[in-house]
Amino acid sequence: MPPRSRVLVSLVDDKQEFQRSQAAAARAVGLRAGLDVDVVFAEDYPVLQLQQIFRQLGAPADRRPAAVVAHSASALGLDGAARASVEAGIGWVLLSDTAPYLEKLRREFPDRLIASATVDNREAGRLQARLLRVLLPRGGSILTVEGPPDSAATGHRRLGLAEGLEGAPIEVVKALCGSWTADGAEQAVSLWLRLAARGRKPDAVAAQNDAMGLGARRALQAVRPQWADVPIIGCDGLPAGGQRLVHDRVLTATVVTGATAGPGVELVARWLRGEPVPPQTVIAPNPYPLLEELARRSQLTGAIRAGAVAPSLAPPAAGRA
């Protein structure tokens, strides 16, 4: 029986829920496709990620992976690893936003696997804007909590949010960096509440992922408990993550983006079977709950606050998770 092909899946940090979901999705697809999936985490260090990849590329031929599926730990730095991989006959699939070097490599190596599987992060930002328009039909002020400034996803989600809010009377009063983590967001929002908020309560918070939305909720509860009812929307929308937080009323809504590592490993499986592989696979995000359901809930909450509906119908208060 021939040995099974091995796929190296290089991810950012196992402390991030989304990255753990990436690992689970990659392993599940690998199991179905008959591939050995080796997942490594870079502990959020771009240099470590490069070391891990090059170590695998430099292994003896019989121990090298058939392909590398990588979610970049930085907006820069993987082009050299991609080139080394392709030159060695090893496939390359990028999971973060597509990069210009991919097209150049495709022109040089048209017979190799050079592809990307990405979330439409710009559309995710637009969907957050649509959720905010439903929550704030008369306009208002919002606080945003973003990922690292050098992350392509951060920039694309910010741009999409701005595009989606264009023409709406909704003002971003402050953009904070939460570094994709609950703790990072909690620290950033707590500091802003203590030093800069000046008593101006935001009408909503838009966090670029659900973990940072959770951190923002914790900060509001701890520093300004009288603001604990501020609606917070997140992004990623994993069933056990953001969707659960919406169900528990910790978040008001989220955007479901879906893990890209599963589709990335599937591209490798198709390539190994000799099937055609598209150069780019884009996963479309979706709002959770649906916009119509969010509007219904928002109207109900407004009626409760106005005394037009019995308080017993109010959603449960958000708690720490």
Secondary structure, 3 states (H helix, E strand, C coil): CCCCCEEEEEECCCCCHHHHHHHHHHHHHHHHHCCEEEEEECCCCHHHHHHHHHHHHCCCHHHCCCEEEECCCCCCCCHHHHHHHHHCCCEEEECCCCCHHHHHHHHHCCCCCEEEEEECHHHHHHHHHHHHHHHCCCCEEEEEEECCCCCHHHHHHHHHHHHHHCCCCEEEEEEEECCCCHHHHHHHHHHHHHHCCCCCCCCEEEECCHHHHHHHHHHHHHHCHHHCCCCEECCECCCCCHHHHHHCCCCCEEEECCCCHHHHHHHHHHHHCCCCCCCEEEECCEEECCHHHHHHHHHHHHHHHCCCCCHHHCCCCCCCC
